[in-house]
Amino acid sequence: MPDEALTMDAPAAGPVATSQRGGKGSALWREIKGLALVLLAVLLFHSFVAKPFYIPSESMMPVLLKGDRLVVSKYPYGWSYVSPTIPNPAAIFRGLVLRRPGESWGITLPFTEGRLFGRLPERGHIVIVTPPGANEDYIKRVIGLPGDTLEVRGGRLILNGQPVRREIRPDAMIPVDPNAPCGIEFMGFGVQAADGKRYCRLPIVRETLPNGATYDTIDVGESPGDDYGPVRVPADHVFLMGDNRDRSADSRFQTGAGVNGLGGAVPWENIGGRAEFITFSLDGTTEVLNPASWFGALRPDRAGGSLRVHKRS
């Protein structure tokens, strides 16, 4: 009798094992599908709602410092061919593994005319822009709109024949760190304050555009962009400039190696979104393999800073 029971029960082991193997395969497939859906949701959110942005240069000082991380909203001006976020796995591998800097991690679609639910930005807005024929994002301020005549004389901005209002403000005292070293481009502006720390003391000029938008710019002296134009902004284009007027490759300069400007006013299709606020900022002392350094590198006074345009009545 025991032998019979053993014989009858034995065949049941085969289907159980098969079911277990199928369960493991199904679980793995569910995990893969779940991760794919999460990735798709993130890419859609980055493409059509908002995405993070890293400030890689000093062209928008004093409002933005190298090392700032921001949120850029994608919907205020509608959507265009530069809106979708499409990762480039090969570029990501070269950047993370091979440590090759300077290459965009995304793929830009071919130019397509027009915008879906398109609206022009206002003067004074800070926007991200993909230069014509390029694959990386710049961040600049909107200065001129379609139909405007714009020129710069002796470093002074002139819009539609009228000099933009300027006001000399107290110098900015920017702490020196690896991301803001007060290097050769600011030679002579480094100071040591009473607290014993090093600062970059930079002259500030506040501009107010005709719509009341007001913002601070840096003016450290003569530079190639101090005399420009006049030019007329074509239809469906915007003229962009950096707040660090003497150290910004913007609409005043040609595209291409060595200059890397925007080549004049840019089509509104090339505007990718509007800068909203600073999430956090790093001073450049982080070590990837040392998590303790991540917190020490934070610039606590910069988190949460709004980048919306301020207007005077």
PEZIGI-V186295 format. One record per residue. RES is the residue in one small letter. D_CENTER is the distance of its C-alpha to the mean C-alpha in whole Angstrom. Layout:
((RES:D_CENTER) (RES:D_CENTER))
//
This chain:
((m:79) (p:76) (d:75) (e:75) (a:72) (l:70) (t:71) (m:70) (d:67) (a:65) (p:64) (a:61) (a:59) (g:58) (p:56) (v:55) (a:53) (t:52) (s:50) (q:49) (r:47) (g:46) (g:45) (k:43) (g:41) (s:40) (a:39) (l:36) (w:36) (r:35) (e:32) (i:31) (k:31) (g:29) (l:26) (a:26) (l:26) (v:23) (l:21) (l:21) (a:21) (v:17) (l:16) (l:18) (f:16) (h:12) (s:14) (f:15) (v:15) (a:11) (k:9) (p:7) (f:4) (y:5) (i:6) (p:8) (s:10) (e:12) (s:12) (m:11) (m:14) (p:15) (v:13) (l:10) (l:12) (k:11) (g:11) (d:9) (r:8) (l:7) (v:8) (v:7) (s:11) (k:12) (y:15) (p:16) (y:16) (g:18) (w:17) (s:17) (y:17) (v:13) (s:13) (p:15) (t:13) (i:16) (p:16) (n:17) (p:20) (a:21) (a:18) (i:17) (f:21) (r:20) (g:17) (l:19) (v:22) (l:23) (r:20) (r:19) (p:16) (g:14) (e:14) (s:12) (w:13) (g:13) (i:15) (t:15) (l:18) (p:21) (f:20) (t:22) (e:23) (g:22) (r:20) (l:22) (f:22) (g:21) (r:20) (l:19) (p:17) (e:18) (r:19) (g:16) (h:14) (i:10) (v:8) (i:6) (v:9) (t:10) (p:13) (p:17) (g:18) (a:15) (n:13) (e:10) (d:6) (y:6) (i:6) (k:9) (r:12) (v:15) (i:18) (g:20) (l:21) (p:24) (g:27) (d:26) (t:28) (l:25) (e:26) (v:26) (r:29) (g:29) (g:26) (r:27) (l:25) (i:27) (l:27) (n:29) (g:32) (q:31) (p:30) (v:27) (r:28) (r:27) (e:28) (i:28) (r:27) (p:28) (d:26) (a:23) (m:24) (i:21) (p:22) (v:22) (d:21) (p:19) (n:16) (a:17) (p:21) (c:22) (g:22) (i:24) (e:22) (f:23) (m:27) (g:29) (f:27) (g:27) (v:29) (q:31) (a:32) (a:35) (d:33) (g:33) (k:29) (r:27) (y:25) (c:23) (r:25) (l:23) (p:25) (i:23) (v:24) (r:23) (e:23) (t:24) (l:23) (p:26) (n:25) (g:25) (a:21) (t:21) (y:19) (d:19) (t:19) (i:20) (d:23) (v:24) (g:27) (e:27) (s:25) (p:25) (g:23) (d:25) (d:27) (y:26) (g:28) (p:29) (v:27) (r:27) (v:24) (p:25) (a:25) (d:22) (h:20) (v:18) (f:18) (l:15) (m:15) (g:13) (d:15) (n:16) (r:18) (d:20) (r:17) (s:15) (a:15) (d:15) (s:17) (r:20) (f:20) (q:21) (t:19) (g:20) (a:20) (g:21) (v:19) (n:16) (g:16) (l:15) (g:19) (g:20) (a:19) (v:17) (p:18) (w:17) (e:17) (n:14) (i:12) (g:10) (g:9) (r:9) (a:8) (e:11) (f:11) (i:11) (t:12) (f:13) (s:13) (l:15) (d:17) (g:17) (t:20) (t:20) (e:22) (v:21) (l:25) (n:26) (p:24) (a:26) (s:24) (w:21) (f:22) (g:23) (a:20) (l:18) (r:18) (p:20) (d:20) (r:16) (a:16) (g:16) (g:15) (s:14) (l:12) (r:15) (v:17) (h:20) (k:23) (r:26) (s:29))
//
